Amino acid sequence: MAAHAAHLREYGEYNGIVELTTRKLSTTEEQCWEFTALATKNTDSMGFASDYEYHLRLVDGVWLVENLFYIDGSEKFEML
C-alpha cells in the first residue's frame, strides 16, 4: 500500500496536482471521478502481450487521456 501511495504522490508532484501530494484527501464522490486510471492487457494474434496504463481526467464532462504508459514488468515508460 505504501508503494502505491508513494507513486500517487510522485504523480501529483510531477503533474502539479496538489490534492494528490497530501497525506489525506477529503473529497466528494464526484471529485473522485476526476482522478481515474485504467490498466489494459493487449494480446496480438502471435501471443505477444503488452500492458498499458491510461491516466484519465474528467474536464467539463469530457474524459481526457492525461498520460499513457507502456508497462514492462515493474517499469513504466511514458508514451504521451
Distance bins in CASP14 RR format, pairs under 12 A and 6 or more apart:
PFRMAT RR
TARGET T0000
AUTHOR 0000-0000-0000
RMODE 2
METHOD distances of the structure
MODEL  1
1 7 0 0 0 0 0 1 0 0 0 0 0
1 8 0 0 0 0 0 1 0 0 0 0 0
2 8 0 0 0 0 0 1 0 0 0 0 0
2 9 0 0 0 0 0 1 0 0 0 0 0
2 23 0 0 0 0 0 1 0 0 0 0 0
3 9 0 0 0 0 0 1 0 0 0 0 0
3 10 0 0 0 0 0 1 0 0 0 0 0
3 74 0 0 0 0 0 1 0 0 0 0 0
4 10 0 0 0 0 0 1 0 0 0 0 0
4 11 0 0 0 0 0 1 0 0 0 0 0
4 20 0 0 0 0 0 1 0 0 0 0 0
4 37 0 0 0 0 0 1 0 0 0 0 0
5 11 0 0 0 0 0 1 0 0 0 0 0
5 12 0 0 0 0 0 1 0 0 0 0 0
5 20 0 0 0 0 1 0 0 0 0 0 0
5 21 0 0 0 0 0 1 0 0 0 0 0
5 22 0 0 0 0 0 1 0 0 0 0 0
5 23 0 0 0 0 1 0 0 0 0 0 0
5 24 0 0 0 0 0 1 0 0 0 0 0
5 25 0 0 0 0 0 1 0 0 0 0 0
6 12 0 0 0 0 0 1 0 0 0 0 0
6 13 0 0 0 0 0 1 0 0 0 0 0
6 20 0 0 0 0 0 1 0 0 0 0 0
6 21 0 0 0 0 0 1 0 0 0 0 0
6 23 0 0 0 0 0 1 0 0 0 0 0
7 13 0 0 0 0 0 1 0 0 0 0 0
7 14 0 0 0 0 0 1 0 0 0 0 0
7 20 0 0 0 0 0 1 0 0 0 0 0
7 37 0 0 0 0 0 1 0 0 0 0 0
7 53 0 0 0 0 0 1 0 0 0 0 0
7 55 0 0 0 0 0 1 0 0 0 0 0
7 69 0 0 0 0 0 1 0 0 0 0 0
7 74 0 0 0 0 0 1 0 0 0 0 0
7 76 0 0 0 0 1 0 0 0 0 0 0
8 14 0 0 0 0 0 1 0 0 0 0 0
8 15 0 0 0 0 0 1 0 0 0 0 0
8 17 0 0 0 0 1 0 0 0 0 0 0
8 19 0 0 0 0 0 1 0 0 0 0 0
8 20 1 0 1 0 0 0 0 0 0 0 0
8 21 0 0 0 0 1 0 0 0 0 0 0
8 22 0 0 0 0 0 1 0 0 0 0 0
8 23 0 0 0 0 0 1 0 0 0 0 0
8 25 0 0 0 0 1 0 0 0 0 0 0
8 35 0 0 0 0 1 0 0 0 0 0 0
8 37 0 0 0 0 1 0 0 0 0 0 0
8 55 0 0 0 0 0 1 0 0 0 0 0
9 15 0 0 0 0 0 1 0 0 0 0 0
9 16 0 0 0 0 0 1 0 0 0 0 0
9 17 0 0 0 0 1 0 0 0 0 0 0
9 18 0 0 0 0 0 1 0 0 0 0 0
9 19 0 0 0 0 0 1 0 0 0 0 0
9 20 1 0 0 1 0 0 0 0 0 0 0
9 21 1 0 1 0 0 0 0 0 0 0 0
9 22 0 0 0 0 1 0 0 0 0 0 0
9 23 0 0 0 0 1 0 0 0 0 0 0
9 24 0 0 0 0 0 1 0 0 0 0 0
9 25 0 0 0 0 0 1 0 0 0 0 0
10 16 0 0 0 0 0 1 0 0 0 0 0
10 17 0 0 0 0 0 1 0 0 0 0 0
10 20 0 0 0 0 1 0 0 0 0 0 0
10 21 0 0 0 0 1 0 0 0 0 0 0
10 76 0 0 0 0 0 1 0 0 0 0 0
11 17 1 0 0 1 0 0 0 0 0 0 0
11 19 0 0 0 0 0 1 0 0 0 0 0
11 20 1 0 0 1 0 0 0 0 0 0 0
11 21 0 0 0 0 1 0 0 0 0 0 0
11 35 0 0 0 0 1 0 0 0 0 0 0
11 37 0 0 0 0 1 0 0 0 0 0 0
11 53 0 0 0 0 0 1 0 0 0 0 0
11 55 1 0 0 1 0 0 0 0 0 0 0
11 57 0 0 0 0 0 1 0 0 0 0 0
11 66 0 0 0 0 1 0 0 0 0 0 0
11 67 0 0 0 0 1 0 0 0 0 0 0
11 69 0 0 0 0 0 1 0 0 0 0 0
11 76 0 0 0 0 0 1 0 0 0 0 0
11 78 0 0 0 0 0 1 0 0 0 0 0
12 18 1 0 0 1 0 0 0 0 0 0 0
12 19 0 0 0 0 1 0 0 0 0 0 0
12 20 1 1 0 0 0 0 0 0 0 0 0
12 21 1 0 1 0 0 0 0 0 0 0 0
12 22 0 0 0 0 1 0 0 0 0 0 0
12 25 0 0 0 0 0 1 0 0 0 0 0
12 35 0 0 0 0 1 0 0 0 0 0 0
12 55 0 0 0 0 0 1 0 0 0 0 0
12 57 0 0 0 0 0 1 0 0 0 0 0
12 66 0 0 0 0 0 1 0 0 0 0 0
12 67 0 0 0 0 0 1 0 0 0 0 0
13 19 0 0 0 0 0 1 0 0 0 0 0
13 20 0 0 0 0 1 0 0 0 0 0 0
13 21 1 0 1 0 0 0 0 0 0 0 0
13 22 0 0 0 0 0 1 0 0 0 0 0
14 20 0 0 0 0 1 0 0 0 0 0 0
14 21 0 0 0 0 1 0 0 0 0 0 0
14 55 0 0 0 0 0 1 0 0 0 0 0
14 66 0 0 0 0 0 1 0 0 0 0 0
14 67 0 0 0 0 1 0 0 0 0 0 0
14 76 0 0 0 0 0 1 0 0 0 0 0
14 78 0 0 0 0 1 0 0 0 0 0 0
15 21 0 0 0 0 1 0 0 0 0 0 0
15 35 0 0 0 0 0 1 0 0 0 0 0
15 55 0 0 0 0 1 0 0 0 0 0 0
15 57 0 0 0 0 1 0 0 0 0 0 0
15 66 1 0 0 1 0 0 0 0 0 0 0
15 67 1 0 0 1 0 0 0 0 0 0 0
15 78 0 0 0 0 0 1 0 0 0 0 0
15 80 0 0 0 0 0 1 0 0 0 0 0
16 66 0 0 0 0 0 1 0 0 0 0 0
17 25 0 0 0 0 0 1 0 0 0 0 0
17 31 0 0 0 0 0 1 0 0 0 0 0
17 34 0 0 0 0 1 0 0 0 0 0 0
17 35 1 0 0 1 0 0 0 0 0 0 0
17 55 0 0 0 0 0 1 0 0 0 0 0
17 57 0 0 0 0 1 0 0 0 0 0 0
17 66 0 0 0 0 1 0 0 0 0 0 0
17 67 0 0 0 0 0 1 0 0 0 0 0
18 25 0 0 0 0 0 1 0 0 0 0 0
19 25 1 0 1 0 0 0 0 0 0 0 0
19 26 0 0 0 0 1 0 0 0 0 0 0
19 27 1 0 0 1 0 0 0 0 0 0 0
19 31 0 0 0 0 1 0 0 0 0 0 0
19 32 0 0 0 0 0 1 0 0 0 0 0
19 34 0 0 0 0 1 0 0 0 0 0 0
19 35 1 0 0 1 0 0 0 0 0 0 0
19 57 0 0 0 0 0 1 0 0 0 0 0
20 27 0 0 0 0 0 1 0 0 0 0 0
20 31 0 0 0 0 0 1 0 0 0 0 0
20 32 0 0 0 0 0 1 0 0 0 0 0
20 34 0 0 0 0 0 1 0 0 0 0 0
20 35 1 0 0 1 0 0 0 0 0 0 0
20 37 0 0 0 0 0 1 0 0 0 0 0
20 55 0 0 0 0 0 1 0 0 0 0 0
20 57 0 0 0 0 0 1 0 0 0 0 0
25 31 0 0 0 0 1 0 0 0 0 0 0
25 32 0 0 0 0 1 0 0 0 0 0 0
25 34 0 0 0 0 0 1 0 0 0 0 0
25 35 0 0 0 0 1 0 0 0 0 0 0
26 32 0 0 0 0 0 1 0 0 0 0 0
27 33 0 0 0 0 1 0 0 0 0 0 0
27 34 0 0 0 0 1 0 0 0 0 0 0
27 35 0 0 0 0 1 0 0 0 0 0 0
28 34 0 0 0 0 1 0 0 0 0 0 0
29 35 0 0 0 0 0 1 0 0 0 0 0
30 58 0 0 0 0 1 0 0 0 0 0 0
30 61 0 0 0 0 0 1 0 0 0 0 0
31 57 0 0 0 0 0 1 0 0 0 0 0
31 58 0 0 0 0 1 0 0 0 0 0 0
32 58 0 0 0 0 1 0 0 0 0 0 0
33 56 0 0 0 0 1 0 0 0 0 0 0
33 57 0 0 0 0 1 0 0 0 0 0 0
33 58 1 0 1 0 0 0 0 0 0 0 0
33 59 0 0 0 0 0 1 0 0 0 0 0
33 61 0 0 0 0 1 0 0 0 0 0 0
33 63 0 0 0 0 1 0 0 0 0 0 0
34 55 0 0 0 0 0 1 0 0 0 0 0
34 56 0 0 0 0 1 0 0 0 0 0 0
34 57 1 0 0 1 0 0 0 0 0 0 0
34 58 1 0 1 0 0 0 0 0 0 0 0
34 59 0 0 0 0 1 0 0 0 0 0 0
34 60 0 0 0 0 0 1 0 0 0 0 0
34 61 0 0 0 0 1 0 0 0 0 0 0
34 62 0 0 0 0 0 1 0 0 0 0 0
34 63 0 0 0 0 0 1 0 0 0 0 0
34 64 0 0 0 0 0 1 0 0 0 0 0
34 66 0 0 0 0 0 1 0 0 0 0 0
35 55 0 0 0 0 1 0 0 0 0 0 0
35 56 0 0 0 0 1 0 0 0 0 0 0
35 57 1 0 0 1 0 0 0 0 0 0 0
35 58 0 0 0 0 1 0 0 0 0 0 0
35 59 0 0 0 0 0 1 0 0 0 0 0
35 63 0 0 0 0 0 1 0 0 0 0 0
35 66 0 0 0 0 1 0 0 0 0 0 0
35 67 0 0 0 0 0 1 0 0 0 0 0
36 53 0 0 0 0 0 1 0 0 0 0 0
36 54 0 0 0 0 1 0 0 0 0 0 0
36 55 1 0 0 1 0 0 0 0 0 0 0
36 56 1 0 1 0 0 0 0 0 0 0 0
36 57 1 0 0 1 0 0 0 0 0 0 0
36 58 1 0 0 1 0 0 0 0 0 0 0
36 59 0 0 0 0 0 1 0 0 0 0 0
36 63 1 0 0 1 0 0 0 0 0 0 0
36 64 0 0 0 0 0 1 0 0 0 0 0
36 65 0 0 0 0 0 1 0 0 0 0 0
36 66 0 0 0 0 1 0 0 0 0 0 0
36 67 0 0 0 0 0 1 0 0 0 0 0
37 52 0 0 0 0 0 1 0 0 0 0 0
37 53 1 0 0 1 0 0 0 0 0 0 0
37 54 1 0 0 1 0 0 0 0 0 0 0
37 55 1 0 1 0 0 0 0 0 0 0 0
37 56 1 0 0 1 0 0 0 0 0 0 0
37 57 0 0 0 0 0 1 0 0 0 0 0
37 63 0 0 0 0 0 1 0 0 0 0 0
37 65 0 0 0 0 0 1 0 0 0 0 0
37 66 0 0 0 0 1 0 0 0 0 0 0
37 67 0 0 0 0 1 0 0 0 0 0 0
37 68 0 0 0 0 0 1 0 0 0 0 0
37 69 0 0 0 0 1 0 0 0 0 0 0
37 71 0 0 0 0 0 1 0 0 0 0 0
37 76 0 0 0 0 0 1 0 0 0 0 0
38 51 0 0 0 0 0 1 0 0 0 0 0
38 52 0 0 0 0 1 0 0 0 0 0 0
38 53 1 0 0 1 0 0 0 0 0 0 0
38 54 1 0 1 0 0 0 0 0 0 0 0
38 55 0 0 0 0 1 0 0 0 0 0 0
38 56 1 0 0 1 0 0 0 0 0 0 0
38 57 0 0 0 0 0 1 0 0 0 0 0
38 63 0 0 0 0 1 0 0 0 0 0 0
38 65 0 0 0 0 1 0 0 0 0 0 0
38 66 0 0 0 0 0 1 0 0 0 0 0
38 67 0 0 0 0 0 1 0 0 0 0 0
38 68 0 0 0 0 0 1 0 0 0 0 0
38 69 0 0 0 0 0 1 0 0 0 0 0
39 50 0 0 0 0 0 1 0 0 0 0 0
39 51 1 0 0 1 0 0 0 0 0 0 0
39 52 1 0 0 1 0 0 0 0 0 0 0
39 53 1 0 1 0 0 0 0 0 0 0 0
39 54 1 0 0 1 0 0 0 0 0 0 0
39 55 0 0 0 0 0 1 0 0 0 0 0
39 56 0 0 0 0 0 1 0 0 0 0 0
39 68 0 0 0 0 0 1 0 0 0 0 0
39 69 0 0 0 0 1 0 0 0 0 0 0
39 70 0 0 0 0 0 1 0 0 0 0 0
39 71 1 0 0 1 0 0 0 0 0 0 0
39 76 0 0 0 0 0 1 0 0 0 0 0
40 49 0 0 0 0 0 1 0 0 0 0 0
40 50 0 0 0 0 1 0 0 0 0 0 0
40 51 1 0 0 1 0 0 0 0 0 0 0
40 52 1 0 1 0 0 0 0 0 0 0 0
40 53 1 0 0 1 0 0 0 0 0 0 0
40 54 1 0 0 1 0 0 0 0 0 0 0
40 68 0 0 0 0 0 1 0 0 0 0 0
40 69 0 0 0 0 0 1 0 0 0 0 0
40 70 0 0 0 0 0 1 0 0 0 0 0
40 71 0 0 0 0 1 0 0 0 0 0 0
41 47 0 0 0 0 0 1 0 0 0 0 0
41 48 0 0 0 0 0 1 0 0 0 0 0
41 49 1 0 1 0 0 0 0 0 0 0 0
41 50 1 0 0 1 0 0 0 0 0 0 0
41 51 1 0 1 0 0 0 0 0 0 0 0
41 52 0 0 0 0 1 0 0 0 0 0 0
41 53 0 0 0 0 0 1 0 0 0 0 0
41 70 0 0 0 0 0 1 0 0 0 0 0
41 71 0 0 0 0 1 0 0 0 0 0 0
41 73 0 0 0 0 0 1 0 0 0 0 0
42 48 0 0 0 0 1 0 0 0 0 0 0
42 49 1 0 0 1 0 0 0 0 0 0 0
42 50 1 0 1 0 0 0 0 0 0 0 0
42 51 1 0 0 1 0 0 0 0 0 0 0
42 52 1 0 0 1 0 0 0 0 0 0 0
42 70 0 0 0 0 0 1 0 0 0 0 0
42 71 0 0 0 0 0 1 0 0 0 0 0
43 49 1 0 1 0 0 0 0 0 0 0 0
43 50 1 0 0 1 0 0 0 0 0 0 0
43 51 0 0 0 0 0 1 0 0 0 0 0
44 50 0 0 0 0 1 0 0 0 0 0 0
49 70 0 0 0 0 0 1 0 0 0 0 0
49 71 0 0 0 0 0 1 0 0 0 0 0
49 72 0 0 0 0 0 1 0 0 0 0 0
49 73 0 0 0 0 0 1 0 0 0 0 0
50 69 0 0 0 0 0 1 0 0 0 0 0
50 70 1 0 0 1 0 0 0 0 0 0 0
50 71 0 0 0 0 1 0 0 0 0 0 0
50 72 0 0 0 0 1 0 0 0 0 0 0
50 73 0 0 0 0 0 1 0 0 0 0 0
50 77 0 0 0 0 0 1 0 0 0 0 0
50 79 0 0 0 0 0 1 0 0 0 0 0
51 68 0 0 0 0 0 1 0 0 0 0 0
51 69 0 0 0 0 1 0 0 0 0 0 0
51 70 1 0 0 1 0 0 0 0 0 0 0
51 71 1 1 0 0 0 0 0 0 0 0 0
51 72 1 0 0 1 0 0 0 0 0 0 0
51 73 1 0 0 1 0 0 0 0 0 0 0
51 74 0 0 0 0 0 1 0 0 0 0 0
51 75 0 0 0 0 0 1 0 0 0 0 0
51 76 0 0 0 0 1 0 0 0 0 0 0
51 77 0 0 0 0 0 1 0 0 0 0 0
51 79 0 0 0 0 0 1 0 0 0 0 0
52 65 0 0 0 0 0 1 0 0 0 0 0
52 67 0 0 0 0 0 1 0 0 0 0 0
52 68 1 0 0 1 0 0 0 0 0 0 0
52 69 1 0 0 1 0 0 0 0 0 0 0
52 70 1 0 0 1 0 0 0 0 0 0 0
52 71 1 0 0 1 0 0 0 0 0 0 0
52 72 0 0 0 0 0 1 0 0 0 0 0
52 76 0 0 0 0 1 0 0 0 0 0 0
52 77 0 0 0 0 0 1 0 0 0 0 0
52 78 0 0 0 0 0 1 0 0 0 0 0
52 79 1 0 0 1 0 0 0 0 0 0 0
52 80 0 0 0 0 0 1 0 0 0 0 0
53 65 0 0 0 0 0 1 0 0 0 0 0
53 66 0 0 0 0 0 1 0 0 0 0 0
53 67 0 0 0 0 1 0 0 0 0 0 0
53 68 1 0 0 1 0 0 0 0 0 0 0
53 69 1 0 1 0 0 0 0 0 0 0 0
53 70 0 0 0 0 1 0 0 0 0 0 0
53 71 1 0 1 0 0 0 0 0 0 0 0
53 72 0 0 0 0 0 1 0 0 0 0 0
53 73 0 0 0 0 0 1 0 0 0 0 0
53 75 0 0 0 0 0 1 0 0 0 0 0
53 76 1 0 0 1 0 0 0 0 0 0 0
53 77 0 0 0 0 0 1 0 0 0 0 0
53 78 0 0 0 0 0 1 0 0 0 0 0
53 79 0 0 0 0 1 0 0 0 0 0 0
53 80 0 0 0 0 0 1 0 0 0 0 0
54 63 0 0 0 0 1 0 0 0 0 0 0
54 64 0 0 0 0 0 1 0 0 0 0 0
54 65 1 0 1 0 0 0 0 0 0 0 0
54 66 0 0 0 0 1 0 0 0 0 0 0
54 67 1 0 0 1 0 0 0 0 0 0 0
54 68 1 0 1 0 0 0 0 0 0 0 0
54 69 0 0 0 0 1 0 0 0 0 0 0
54 70 0 0 0 0 0 1 0 0 0 0 0
54 71 0 0 0 0 0 1 0 0 0 0 0
54 76 0 0 0 0 0 1 0 0 0 0 0
54 78 0 0 0 0 0 1 0 0 0 0 0
54 79 0 0 0 0 1 0 0 0 0 0 0
54 80 0 0 0 0 1 0 0 0 0 0 0
55 63 0 0 0 0 0 1 0 0 0 0 0
55 64 0 0 0 0 1 0 0 0 0 0 0
55 65 1 0 0 1 0 0 0 0 0 0 0
55 66 1 0 1 0 0 0 0 0 0 0 0
55 67 1 0 1 0 0 0 0 0 0 0 0
55 68 1 0 0 1 0 0 0 0 0 0 0
55 69 1 0 0 1 0 0 0 0 0 0 0
55 76 0 0 0 0 0 1 0 0 0 0 0
55 78 0 0 0 0 0 1 0 0 0 0 0
55 79 0 0 0 0 0 1 0 0 0 0 0
55 80 0 0 0 0 1 0 0 0 0 0 0
56 62 0 0 0 0 0 1 0 0 0 0 0
56 63 1 0 1 0 0 0 0 0 0 0 0
56 64 1 0 0 1 0 0 0 0 0 0 0
56 65 1 0 0 1 0 0 0 0 0 0 0
56 66 1 0 0 1 0 0 0 0 0 0 0
56 67 0 0 0 0 1 0 0 0 0 0 0
56 68 0 0 0 0 0 1 0 0 0 0 0
56 80 0 0 0 0 0 1 0 0 0 0 0
57 63 1 0 0 1 0 0 0 0 0 0 0
57 64 1 0 1 0 0 0 0 0 0 0 0
57 65 0 0 0 0 1 0 0 0 0 0 0
57 66 1 0 1 0 0 0 0 0 0 0 0
57 67 0 0 0 0 1 0 0 0 0 0 0
58 64 1 0 0 1 0 0 0 0 0 0 0
58 65 0 0 0 0 0 1 0 0 0 0 0
58 66 0 0 0 0 0 1 0 0 0 0 0
59 65 0 0 0 0 0 1 0 0 0 0 0
59 66 0 0 0 0 1 0 0 0 0 0 0
64 80 0 0 0 0 0 1 0 0 0 0 0
65 79 0 0 0 0 1 0 0 0 0 0 0
65 80 1 0 0 1 0 0 0 0 0 0 0
66 78 0 0 0 0 0 1 0 0 0 0 0
66 79 0 0 0 0 0 1 0 0 0 0 0
66 80 0 0 0 0 1 0 0 0 0 0 0
67 76 0 0 0 0 1 0 0 0 0 0 0
67 77 0 0 0 0 0 1 0 0 0 0 0
67 78 1 0 0 1 0 0 0 0 0 0 0
67 79 1 0 0 1 0 0 0 0 0 0 0
67 80 1 0 1 0 0 0 0 0 0 0 0
68 76 0 0 0 0 0 1 0 0 0 0 0
68 77 0 0 0 0 1 0 0 0 0 0 0
68 78 1 0 0 1 0 0 0 0 0 0 0
68 79 1 0 1 0 0 0 0 0 0 0 0
68 80 1 0 1 0 0 0 0 0 0 0 0
69 75 0 0 0 0 1 0 0 0 0 0 0
69 76 1 0 1 0 0 0 0 0 0 0 0
69 77 1 0 0 1 0 0 0 0 0 0 0
69 78 1 0 1 0 0 0 0 0 0 0 0
69 79 1 0 0 1 0 0 0 0 0 0 0
69 80 0 0 0 0 1 0 0 0 0 0 0
70 76 1 0 0 1 0 0 0 0 0 0 0
70 77 1 0 1 0 0 0 0 0 0 0 0
70 78 0 0 0 0 1 0 0 0 0 0 0
70 79 1 0 1 0 0 0 0 0 0 0 0
70 80 0 0 0 0 0 1 0 0 0 0 0
71 77 1 0 0 1 0 0 0 0 0 0 0
71 78 0 0 0 0 0 1 0 0 0 0 0
71 79 0 0 0 0 0 1 0 0 0 0 0
72 79 0 0 0 0 0 1 0 0 0 0 0
END
